[in-house]
Structure formats: C-alpha cells, structure tokens
Amino acid sequence: MRARVIAIVAALALVAGFGVYLGGRELTGSLPITLGMRGCTVEADGRVELTASQMANAATIAAVGIRRKMSEQAVVVALATAYQESRLENLAGGDRDSIGLFQQRPSQGWGTPEQIRDPRYAANKFYAGLKKVRGWERMRVTDAAQAVQRSAFPEAYEQWADESAVLARALVGNATGAVACRGVGDPALRGSAAASALDDQLRLDWGRLETTVAAELSGLAVTAADERAGWRYAHWLVSHAKDHGVRRVRFGTLEWTSGAGNWSTVADDESAAGQVFAEVFADR
C-alpha cells in the first residue's frame, strides 16, 4: 500500500512538473526543450534539433525577415525571441492575453487575436518593432529582443542566441544541405492539391516568386537568383515538408528525400541550373 501511494505521488509530481514547464516559460532562463522525439536537424557550424512544427515556424520567421530585407542578425534576434516566448510553437494562449509565436498581446496593441495567431503577421510585427530600436544591431541578442518585447525576464532571450544563430545561418541560405527532416508520414494532401497548397504557402511567406510545374514530377520548381537564394527556398521546403506532403527536394547536386530524411549527392543536371525542385507525394 505504501509503495502504491509513493508511486501515485511521484506520478502527480511528474505531471505537475510538466505543467510548470509548459506554463512557466518566463519563470526561469534555463528551461530545457523536452518536447519528445525531434523531427528535424539543422547543422550549420553547430547543431539544433527541432520538431517538425518548430522547424516550419522557424522557416517562416526567417522568410518574413528576408522578405523585409532584414539582416541575418535580425533573424537571429527574432528566432531567439520566439524560442523563449513559445518554444517556436504557435500557442493559442499564454500569460494573460498573450498569443502566438512571440506571445504578443492584443491589449498592448499588437493586433487582434486572429491576426497574432498568423505566424507571418506576428513575425512582421516583431521585425517592425525591432527596426524602430535605435542601434539594435550593436546590442546583445537579449537586449535587442527585450527592447521589443519588454519582458519581466530580460536576460532570458540570450540562452537561445547560439541555437538561433545556427538556424538563421541555414535558413538565410548561408549553409548547404543544412536542414534535414524525417518522419513526414502519410501526408494530408497529395498530388495537384498538395502542389497547389505548397505554392500558396511559398507565396505567403516569400511574396512574388517564379514557380513552375515540373513536367517530370508532381510538384513545382522555384527559380532562384543565386545559390544563396536557392538554399533559402530548399531549406524552407524541407522545413515545411510534413505540413505539405513534400517527398523530395533537390537543388544543384544535392537532394533530400523524406524516406532517408537527409541530403545526398545526385548527378548534376545542367538543364535544372538555378531551380529548386520540390516533389510532393503522388495521388494514390
């Protein structure tokens, strides 16, 4: 009987502890990310592991920054902020009326709840706030983030600076074959429906892009102005693979497949120069 009581108390303590972890993201600056099995790995002068949803959100945050012509360091600050505020998850709620990736509050003028729940809107609002901070480029990551967020725990953002630098390096296109995701599973969309949804999402994050339907595969091709832009799009496509049924991504002589979950070298195709190919799962 005593052993059973001890087991119950231990289980309750474990549940309570997990609740503190989820609800107390601003209570400490050293909470670990313990979200279970990771789906994605980023290796770019460092290594970061994220779930598929975290990776997709990080890629969108980076894309919005690039579209606004913000620097790589601005992307680092934005990612570190979202790391601390939501663990890169688009949360439905939080402290008081806080919402979304950056835990922005409607009552503080960040927008309506519906607007803030949109990752693109939330990222745009953060970058707009950062741009207004004089000299943010010369600040520590945590000081720049705090100037926008005005958190009760201003030092907490700094703990994510290294991870965010790795993510930013890959997502702005300064690393090749750096984002690898696995476990895409059975996609919600296939064939032309998946390709169309993927094209829509690309344009929402990146704005005007030159995309075409590749005749030899079920998917699309994105024209890249240079190698850096190509890796931006390639890493974005892998980051969003789980949500959009992406089976294969190719740029240059490197190819990622959902089955292997990593990048491998393939034969060079000169006719495909300057294009990033994304193949979605075909209709059954």
C-alpha contacts under 8 A as a table, 3 or more apart, distances in Angstrom:
res1	aa1	res2	aa2	distance
1	M	4	R	5.09
1	M	5	V	6.35
2	R	5	V	5.18
2	R	6	I	6.27
3	A	6	I	5.13
3	A	7	A	6.21
4	R	7	A	5.08
4	R	8	I	6.27
5	V	8	I	5.13
5	V	9	V	6.18
6	I	9	V	5.13
6	I	10	A	6.10
7	A	10	A	5.09
7	A	11	A	6.18
8	I	11	A	5.10
8	I	12	L	6.20
9	V	12	L	5.13
9	V	13	A	6.13
10	A	13	A	5.04
10	A	14	L	6.23
11	A	14	L	5.06
11	A	15	V	6.33
12	L	15	V	5.11
12	L	16	A	6.06
13	A	16	A	5.01
13	A	17	G	5.95
14	L	17	G	5.06
14	L	18	F	6.27
15	V	18	F	5.18
15	V	19	G	6.28
16	A	19	G	5.01
16	A	20	V	6.28
17	G	20	V	5.08
17	G	21	Y	6.31
18	F	21	Y	4.95
18	F	22	L	6.33
19	G	22	L	5.19
19	G	23	G	5.94
19	G	24	G	7.98
20	V	23	G	5.17
20	V	24	G	5.24
21	Y	24	G	5.47
21	Y	25	R	6.44
21	Y	31	L	7.23
22	L	25	R	6.39
23	G	94	G	7.39
24	G	27	L	5.07
24	G	28	T	7.46
25	R	28	T	6.71
25	R	31	L	7.21
25	R	84	Q	7.06
25	R	85	E	6.85
25	R	86	S	7.60
26	E	29	G	7.07
26	E	84	Q	7.73
26	E	85	E	7.50
26	E	152	A	7.74
26	E	153	F	6.48
26	E	156	A	7.61
27	L	153	F	7.78
28	T	31	L	6.35
28	T	153	F	7.96
28	T	156	A	7.34
29	G	153	F	7.76
29	G	155	E	7.25
29	G	156	A	4.57
29	G	157	Y	7.74
29	G	159	Q	6.98
30	S	156	A	7.79
30	S	159	Q	7.26
33	I	87	R	7.56
35	L	38	R	7.69
35	L	51	T	7.76
37	M	51	T	7.24
38	R	41	T	7.73
38	R	49	E	6.04
38	R	50	L	5.24
38	R	51	T	4.58
38	R	52	A	7.38
39	G	49	E	7.52
39	G	50	L	6.15
39	G	51	T	4.59
39	G	52	A	5.13
39	G	181	C	5.55
39	G	182	R	5.50
39	G	183	G	6.43
40	C	49	E	5.72
40	C	50	L	5.20
40	C	51	T	5.85
40	C	52	A	6.03
40	C	55	M	6.78
40	C	179	V	7.06
40	C	180	A	5.57
40	C	181	C	4.01
40	C	182	R	6.32
40	C	239	S	7.74
41	T	47	R	7.06
41	T	48	V	5.79
41	T	49	E	4.53
41	T	50	L	6.38
41	T	178	A	7.91
41	T	179	V	5.96
41	T	180	A	5.36
41	T	181	C	6.31
42	V	46	G	7.94
42	V	47	R	5.58
42	V	48	V	5.14
42	V	49	E	6.36
42	V	166	V	7.30
42	V	167	L	6.63
42	V	170	A	7.34
42	V	178	A	5.38
42	V	179	V	4.61
42	V	180	A	6.45
43	E	46	G	5.51
43	E	47	R	4.50
43	E	48	V	6.62
43	E	166	V	7.06
43	E	170	A	7.70
43	E	178	A	5.04
43	E	179	V	6.79
44	A	47	R	6.57
44	A	166	V	5.50
44	A	167	L	7.52
44	A	169	R	6.47
44	A	170	A	6.08
44	A	175	A	6.04
44	A	178	A	5.96
45	D	166	V	6.59
46	G	163	E	7.82
46	G	166	V	5.86
47	R	163	E	7.59
47	R	166	V	6.85
48	V	163	E	6.16
48	V	166	V	7.10
48	V	167	L	7.39
50	L	53	S	7.99
50	L	54	Q	5.80
50	L	55	M	5.89
51	T	54	Q	5.20
51	T	55	M	6.17
52	A	55	M	5.11
52	A	56	A	6.21
52	A	181	C	7.25
52	A	239	S	7.00
52	A	240	H	7.63
52	A	242	K	6.74
53	S	56	A	5.13
53	S	57	N	6.22
53	S	89	E	6.91
54	Q	57	N	5.19
54	Q	58	A	6.12
54	Q	87	R	7.51
54	Q	88	L	5.04
54	Q	89	E	5.77
55	M	58	A	5.07
55	M	59	A	6.17
55	M	88	L	7.92
55	M	239	S	5.44
55	M	240	H	7.54
56	A	59	A	5.16
56	A	60	T	6.31
56	A	236	W	7.59
56	A	239	S	4.92
56	A	240	H	5.07
57	N	60	T	5.12
57	N	61	I	6.20
57	N	88	L	6.29
57	N	89	E	7.04
57	N	90	N	7.71
57	N	119	P	7.17
58	A	61	I	5.12
58	A	62	A	6.25
58	A	79	L	6.67
58	A	88	L	6.69
58	A	167	L	7.72
59	A	62	A	5.16
59	A	63	A	6.09
59	A	171	L	6.34
59	A	235	H	7.82
59	A	236	W	5.58
59	A	239	S	6.41
59	A	240	H	7.94
60	T	63	A	4.99
60	T	64	V	6.15
60	T	119	P	7.25
60	T	120	R	6.85
60	T	205	D	6.15
60	T	236	W	7.70
61	I	64	V	5.34
61	I	65	G	6.41
61	I	75	V	7.40
61	I	78	A	7.27
61	I	79	L	7.08
61	I	119	P	7.35
61	I	120	R	7.00
61	I	123	A	5.70
62	A	65	G	5.13
62	A	66	I	6.24
62	A	75	V	5.69
62	A	79	L	7.81
62	A	168	A	6.90
62	A	171	L	6.28
62	A	172	V	6.82
63	A	66	I	5.12
63	A	67	R	6.03
63	A	171	L	7.77
63	A	172	V	7.73
63	A	205	D	5.89
63	A	206	W	6.05
64	V	67	R	5.05
64	V	68	R	6.22
64	V	120	R	6.58
64	V	123	A	6.63
64	V	124	N	6.55
64	V	205	D	6.04
64	V	206	W	6.84
65	G	68	R	5.10
65	G	69	K	6.33
65	G	70	M	5.21
65	G	71	S	7.54
65	G	74	A	7.28
65	G	75	V	6.05
65	G	123	A	7.68
65	G	124	N	7.51
65	G	127	Y	6.92
66	I	69	K	4.89
66	I	70	M	5.59
66	I	71	S	7.27
66	I	172	V	7.20
67	R	70	M	7.55
67	R	205	D	7.96
67	R	206	W	6.03
67	R	207	G	7.33
70	M	74	A	5.97
70	M	75	V	7.30
70	M	127	Y	7.91
71	S	74	A	5.17
71	S	75	V	6.67
72	E	75	V	5.09
72	E	76	V	6.38
72	E	168	A	6.43
72	E	169	R	7.36
72	E	172	V	6.82
73	Q	76	V	4.89
73	Q	77	V	6.31
73	Q	137	E	7.30
73	Q	165	A	7.89
73	Q	168	A	7.96
74	A	77	V	5.11
74	A	78	A	6.20
74	A	127	Y	7.57
74	A	130	L	7.90
74	A	137	E	7.71
75	V	78	A	5.04
75	V	79	L	6.06
75	V	168	A	6.04
76	V	79	L	5.23
76	V	80	A	6.09
76	V	141	V	7.60
76	V	161	A	6.96
76	V	164	S	5.11
76	V	165	A	5.39
76	V	167	L	7.77
76	V	168	A	5.71
77	V	80	A	5.17
77	V	81	T	6.14
77	V	141	V	5.48
77	V	142	T	7.62
77	V	144	A	6.97
77	V	145	A	6.09
77	V	161	A	7.50
77	V	164	S	7.54
78	A	81	T	5.13
78	A	82	A	6.29
78	A	123	A	7.59
78	A	126	F	7.15
78	A	127	Y	7.29
78	A	145	A	7.33
79	L	82	A	5.13
79	L	83	Y	5.96
79	L	88	L	7.78
79	L	164	S	5.55
79	L	168	A	7.82
80	A	83	Y	4.94
80	A	84	Q	6.28
80	A	141	V	7.59
80	A	145	A	7.88
80	A	157	Y	5.86
80	A	158	E	7.35
80	A	160	W	5.08
80	A	161	A	5.77
80	A	163	E	7.82
80	A	164	S	5.50
81	T	84	Q	5.30
81	T	85	E	6.02
81	T	102	F	6.64
81	T	145	A	6.06
81	T	157	Y	5.91
82	A	85	E	5.03
82	A	86	S	5.62
82	A	87	R	6.25
82	A	88	L	5.27
82	A	101	L	5.44
82	A	102	F	5.03
83	Y	86	S	5.81
83	Y	87	R	4.20
83	Y	88	L	5.02
83	Y	157	Y	7.84
83	Y	160	W	6.63
84	Q	87	R	5.75
84	Q	88	L	7.92
84	Q	156	A	6.90
84	Q	157	Y	5.81
84	Q	160	W	7.17
85	E	88	L	7.69
85	E	101	L	6.81
85	E	102	F	5.53
85	E	103	Q	5.92
86	S	89	E	5.34
86	S	90	N	6.99
86	S	91	L	6.63
86	S	100	G	7.22
86	S	101	L	5.40
86	S	102	F	6.49
86	S	103	Q	6.79
87	R	101	L	7.82
88	L	101	L	5.89
89	E	100	G	7.32
89	E	101	L	5.73
90	N	99	I	7.80
90	N	100	G	4.51
90	N	101	L	4.65
90	N	117	R	6.88
90	N	119	P	7.12
91	L	94	G	7.19
91	L	99	I	6.03
91	L	100	G	4.57
91	L	101	L	6.34
91	L	103	Q	7.73
91	L	117	R	7.82
92	A	99	I	5.67
92	A	100	G	6.04
92	A	117	R	7.24
93	G	97	D	6.69
93	G	98	S	5.71
93	G	99	I	4.70
93	G	100	G	6.89
93	G	103	Q	7.75
94	G	97	D	6.51
94	G	98	S	4.94
94	G	99	I	6.03
94	G	103	Q	6.83
95	D	98	S	5.41
97	D	105	R	5.49
97	D	106	P	6.85
97	D	107	S	7.24
98	S	103	Q	4.61
98	S	104	Q	5.13
98	S	105	R	4.48
98	S	106	P	7.39
99	I	102	F	7.23
99	I	103	Q	4.45
99	I	104	Q	5.45
99	I	105	R	6.29
99	I	113	P	6.99
99	I	116	I	6.50
99	I	117	R	6.56
100	G	103	Q	4.97
100	G	104	Q	6.72
100	G	116	I	6.12
100	G	117	R	5.15
100	G	118	D	7.69
100	G	119	P	7.31
100	G	122	A	7.41
101	L	104	Q	7.89
101	L	117	R	7.81
101	L	119	P	6.69
101	L	122	A	7.07
102	F	122	A	6.84
102	F	123	A	7.73
102	F	126	F	7.73
104	Q	108	Q	7.85
104	Q	110	W	6.02
104	Q	116	I	6.88
104	Q	122	A	7.63
105	R	108	Q	5.30
105	R	109	G	6.89
105	R	110	W	5.82
105	R	111	G	7.54
106	P	109	G	5.32
106	P	110	W	5.22
106	P	111	G	5.18
106	P	112	T	5.46
106	P	113	P	6.22
106	P	116	I	7.91
107	S	110	W	7.46
110	W	116	I	7.29
110	W	125	K	7.26
111	G	115	Q	5.96
111	G	116	I	6.12
112	T	115	Q	5.16
112	T	116	I	6.25
113	P	116	I	5.22
113	P	117	R	6.21
114	E	117	R	5.34
114	E	118	D	6.94
115	Q	118	D	5.49
115	Q	121	Y	6.25
115	Q	122	A	7.40
116	I	119	P	7.09
116	I	121	Y	6.21
116	I	122	A	5.18
117	R	121	Y	7.83
117	R	122	A	7.13
118	D	121	Y	5.34
118	D	122	A	6.18
119	P	122	A	5.07
119	P	123	A	6.01
120	R	123	A	5.19
120	R	124	N	6.05
120	R	204	L	7.98
120	R	205	D	6.90
121	Y	124	N	5.10
121	Y	125	K	6.20
122	A	125	K	5.21
122	A	126	F	6.31
123	A	126	F	5.07
123	A	127	Y	6.24
124	N	127	Y	5.24
124	N	128	A	6.08
125	K	128	A	5.05
125	K	129	G	6.21
126	F	129	G	5.13
126	F	130	L	6.18
126	F	148	V	7.22
127	Y	130	L	4.92
127	Y	131	K	6.06
128	A	131	K	5.23
128	A	132	K	6.68
129	G	132	K	5.38
129	G	133	V	6.97
129	G	148	V	5.72
130	L	133	V	5.36
130	L	136	W	7.24
130	L	144	A	7.21
130	L	145	A	7.56
130	L	147	A	7.57
130	L	148	V	5.89
131	K	134	R	7.61
131	K	136	W	7.83
133	V	136	W	5.63
133	V	144	A	7.64
133	V	147	A	6.86
133	V	148	V	7.56
135	G	138	R	5.71
135	G	139	M	6.91
136	W	139	M	5.12
136	W	143	D	7.97
136	W	144	A	5.31
137	E	144	A	7.79
139	M	142	T	7.95
139	M	143	D	5.95
139	M	144	A	5.78
140	R	143	D	5.25
140	R	144	A	6.29
140	R	158	E	7.72
141	V	144	A	5.32
141	V	145	A	6.17
141	V	157	Y	7.02
141	V	158	E	5.95
141	V	161	A	6.41
142	T	145	A	5.10
142	T	146	Q	5.93
142	T	154	P	6.66
142	T	155	E	5.82
142	T	156	A	6.97
142	T	157	Y	4.70
142	T	158	E	4.68
142	T	161	A	7.94
143	D	146	Q	5.03
143	D	147	A	6.15
143	D	154	P	7.14
143	D	155	E	7.56
144	A	147	A	5.24
144	A	148	V	6.89
145	A	148	V	5.44
145	A	149	Q	6.09
145	A	157	Y	6.96
146	Q	149	Q	4.92
146	Q	150	R	5.00
146	Q	151	S	6.16
146	Q	154	P	5.50
146	Q	157	Y	7.85
147	A	150	R	5.87
150	R	154	P	7.17
151	S	154	P	5.50
153	F	156	A	5.71
154	P	157	Y	6.92
155	E	158	E	5.97
155	E	159	Q	8.00
156	A	159	Q	6.09
157	Y	160	W	5.86
157	Y	161	A	7.12
158	E	161	A	5.21
159	Q	162	D	7.47
160	W	163	E	5.44
160	W	164	S	5.97
161	A	164	S	5.15
161	A	165	A	6.11
162	D	165	A	5.14
162	D	166	V	6.49
163	E	166	V	5.26
163	E	167	L	6.39
164	S	167	L	5.04
164	S	168	A	5.96
165	A	168	A	5.10
165	A	169	R	6.02
166	V	169	R	5.27
166	V	170	A	6.57
167	L	170	A	5.38
167	L	171	L	6.05
168	A	171	L	5.04
168	A	172	V	5.84
169	R	172	V	5.77
169	R	173	G	6.58
169	R	174	N	5.22
169	R	175	A	6.34
170	A	173	G	5.33
170	A	174	N	5.59
170	A	175	A	4.97
170	A	176	T	7.34
170	A	178	A	5.90
170	A	179	V	7.00
170	A	231	W	7.94
170	A	232	R	7.54
170	A	235	H	7.32
171	L	174	N	7.46
171	L	231	W	7.65
171	L	232	R	5.49
171	L	235	H	6.23
171	L	236	W	7.02
172	V	228	R	7.45
172	V	229	A	7.78
172	V	231	W	7.73
172	V	232	R	5.39
173	G	176	T	7.23
173	G	227	E	7.86
173	G	228	R	4.61
173	G	229	A	6.15
173	G	230	G	7.29
173	G	231	W	4.77
173	G	232	R	4.47
173	G	235	H	7.87
174	N	228	R	6.28
174	N	231	W	7.69
175	A	178	A	5.95
175	A	231	W	7.37
176	T	231	W	6.36
177	G	180	A	7.40
177	G	231	W	7.63
177	G	235	H	7.48
177	G	254	L	7.13
177	G	263	W	6.06
178	A	235	H	7.35
179	V	235	H	5.63
179	V	238	V	6.84
179	V	239	S	7.11
180	A	238	V	6.73
180	A	239	S	7.76
180	A	256	W	7.34
180	A	261	G	5.99
180	A	262	N	5.12
180	A	263	W	6.99
181	C	184	V	7.63
181	C	238	V	6.51
181	C	239	S	6.87
181	C	241	A	7.79
181	C	258	S	7.20
181	C	261	G	5.35
181	C	262	N	6.92
182	R	258	S	5.79
182	R	259	G	7.19
182	R	260	A	7.21
182	R	261	G	4.26
182	R	262	N	7.53
183	G	242	K	7.83
183	G	258	S	6.96
183	G	259	G	7.65
183	G	261	G	7.33
184	V	187	P	7.12
184	V	241	A	6.74
184	V	242	K	4.68
184	V	245	G	7.36
184	V	258	S	6.19
185	G	242	K	7.39
186	D	245	G	7.85
187	P	190	R	6.72
187	P	242	K	6.96
187	P	243	D	7.41
187	P	244	H	7.05
187	P	245	G	4.75
187	P	281	F	7.49
188	A	243	D	7.60
188	A	244	H	7.44
188	A	245	G	6.83
189	L	193	A	6.20
189	L	194	A	4.81
189	L	244	H	6.62
189	L	245	G	5.99
189	L	281	F	7.98
190	R	193	A	5.95
190	R	194	A	4.75
190	R	195	A	7.57
190	R	245	G	6.35
190	R	280	V	6.50
190	R	281	F	5.16
190	R	282	A	5.45
190	R	283	D	5.28
191	G	194	A	5.40
191	G	195	A	6.30
191	G	218	S	5.91
191	G	219	G	7.31
191	G	280	V	6.35
191	G	281	F	5.98
191	G	282	A	4.51
191	G	283	D	4.88
192	S	195	A	4.97
192	S	196	S	5.95
192	S	218	S	6.92
192	S	219	G	7.27
193	A	196	S	5.19
193	A	197	A	6.19
194	A	197	A	5.17
194	A	198	L	6.04
194	A	219	G	7.74
194	A	244	H	6.03
194	A	245	G	6.35
194	A	280	V	6.57
194	A	281	F	7.84
195	A	198	L	5.07
195	A	199	D	6.15
195	A	218	S	7.15
195	A	219	G	4.92
195	A	220	L	6.55
195	A	244	H	7.97
195	A	280	V	6.47
196	S	199	D	5.13
196	S	200	D	6.26
197	A	200	D	5.07
197	A	201	Q	6.21
197	A	244	H	7.07
198	L	201	Q	5.14
198	L	202	L	6.14
198	L	244	H	5.94
199	D	202	L	5.11
199	D	203	R	6.36
199	D	211	T	7.72
199	D	220	L	7.62
200	D	203	R	5.30
200	D	204	L	6.26
201	Q	204	L	5.03
201	Q	205	D	6.32
202	L	205	D	5.37
202	L	206	W	5.83
202	L	207	G	7.49
203	R	206	W	5.05
203	R	207	G	4.60
203	R	208	R	6.05
203	R	209	L	6.60
204	L	207	G	5.77
206	W	209	L	7.11
209	L	222	V	7.20
209	L	223	T	7.47
210	E	222	V	5.97
210	E	223	T	5.59
211	T	220	L	6.60
211	T	221	A	5.47
211	T	222	V	4.56
211	T	223	T	6.30
212	T	220	L	5.57
212	T	221	A	5.23
212	T	222	V	6.72
213	V	218	S	7.74
213	V	219	G	6.22
213	V	220	L	4.44
213	V	221	A	6.13
214	A	217	L	5.69
214	A	218	S	7.10
214	A	219	G	6.50
214	A	220	L	5.38
214	A	221	A	6.02
214	A	277	F	7.83
215	A	218	S	7.60
217	L	220	L	7.80
217	L	279	E	6.05
218	S	279	E	5.52
218	S	280	V	5.77
218	S	281	F	7.24
218	S	282	A	6.25
219	G	277	F	7.66
219	G	278	A	5.56
219	G	279	E	4.40
219	G	280	V	5.19
220	L	277	F	6.04
220	L	278	A	5.48
220	L	279	E	6.65
221	A	275	Q	6.14
221	A	276	V	5.45
221	A	277	F	4.42
221	A	278	A	6.18
222	V	233	Y	7.66
222	V	275	Q	5.44
222	V	276	V	5.06
222	V	277	F	6.50
223	T	230	G	7.72
223	T	274	G	5.91
223	T	275	Q	4.53
223	T	276	V	6.44
224	A	227	E	7.13
224	A	229	A	5.48
224	A	230	G	4.94
224	A	233	Y	7.92
224	A	274	G	5.26
224	A	275	Q	5.65
224	A	276	V	7.04
225	A	229	A	6.19
225	A	230	G	7.32
225	A	274	G	6.73
226	D	229	A	5.41
226	D	230	G	6.21
226	D	274	G	6.70
227	E	230	G	4.90
227	E	231	W	6.34
227	E	274	G	7.43
228	R	231	W	5.34
228	R	232	R	6.34
229	A	232	R	4.98
229	A	233	Y	6.41
230	G	233	Y	5.33
230	G	234	A	6.05
230	G	251	F	6.91
230	G	274	G	7.16
230	G	275	Q	7.07
230	G	276	V	6.22
231	W	234	A	4.80
231	W	235	H	5.79
231	W	251	F	7.47
232	R	235	H	5.46
232	R	236	W	6.13
233	Y	236	W	4.98
233	Y	237	L	6.08
233	Y	276	V	7.11
234	A	237	L	5.16
234	A	238	V	6.39
234	A	249	V	6.58
234	A	250	R	7.22
234	A	251	F	6.78
234	A	276	V	6.28
235	H	238	V	5.19
235	H	239	S	6.05
236	W	239	S	4.98
236	W	240	H	6.29
237	L	240	H	5.25
237	L	241	A	5.98
237	L	246	V	7.50
237	L	249	V	7.12
237	L	278	A	7.23
238	V	241	A	4.92
238	V	246	V	7.39
238	V	249	V	6.90
238	V	256	W	7.74
239	S	242	K	7.69
240	H	243	D	5.57
240	H	244	H	6.26
240	H	246	V	7.68
241	A	244	H	5.33
241	A	245	G	5.60
241	A	246	V	4.48
241	A	247	R	7.20
242	K	245	G	5.65
242	K	246	V	6.75
244	H	280	V	7.74
245	G	280	V	5.45
245	G	281	F	5.89
246	V	249	V	7.57
246	V	258	S	7.48
246	V	278	A	6.67
246	V	279	E	5.88
246	V	280	V	4.25
246	V	281	F	6.33
247	R	257	T	5.85
247	R	258	S	5.21
247	R	259	G	7.77
247	R	278	A	7.51
247	R	279	E	5.52
247	R	280	V	4.89
247	R	281	F	5.51
248	R	255	E	7.12
248	R	256	W	5.62
248	R	257	T	4.43
248	R	258	S	6.26
248	R	277	F	7.89
248	R	278	A	5.69
248	R	279	E	4.95
248	R	280	V	6.82
249	V	255	E	5.68
249	V	256	W	5.15
249	V	257	T	6.55
249	V	276	V	7.19
249	V	277	F	5.54
249	V	278	A	4.52
249	V	279	E	6.38
250	R	253	T	7.49
250	R	254	L	5.88
250	R	255	E	4.27
250	R	256	W	6.32
250	R	276	V	5.81
250	R	277	F	5.10
250	R	278	A	6.61
251	F	254	L	5.67
251	F	255	E	6.49
251	F	274	G	7.99
251	F	275	Q	6.63
251	F	276	V	4.85
251	F	277	F	6.57
252	G	268	D	6.60
252	G	269	D	7.46
252	G	272	A	7.62
252	G	273	A	6.72
252	G	274	G	7.71
252	G	275	Q	7.89
252	G	276	V	7.79
253	T	265	T	5.57
253	T	266	V	5.17
253	T	267	A	6.06
253	T	268	D	5.15
253	T	269	D	7.65
254	L	263	W	6.17
254	L	264	S	5.52
254	L	265	T	4.67
254	L	266	V	5.82
255	E	263	W	5.18
255	E	264	S	5.40
255	E	265	T	6.35
255	E	266	V	6.61
256	W	260	A	7.68
256	W	261	G	6.70
256	W	262	N	5.35
256	W	263	W	4.27
256	W	264	S	6.51
257	T	260	A	5.61
257	T	261	G	5.66
257	T	262	N	6.44
257	T	263	W	7.09
258	S	261	G	4.83
258	S	262	N	7.60
269	D	272	A	5.51
269	D	273	A	7.05
270	E	273	A	5.33
272	A	275	Q	5.70
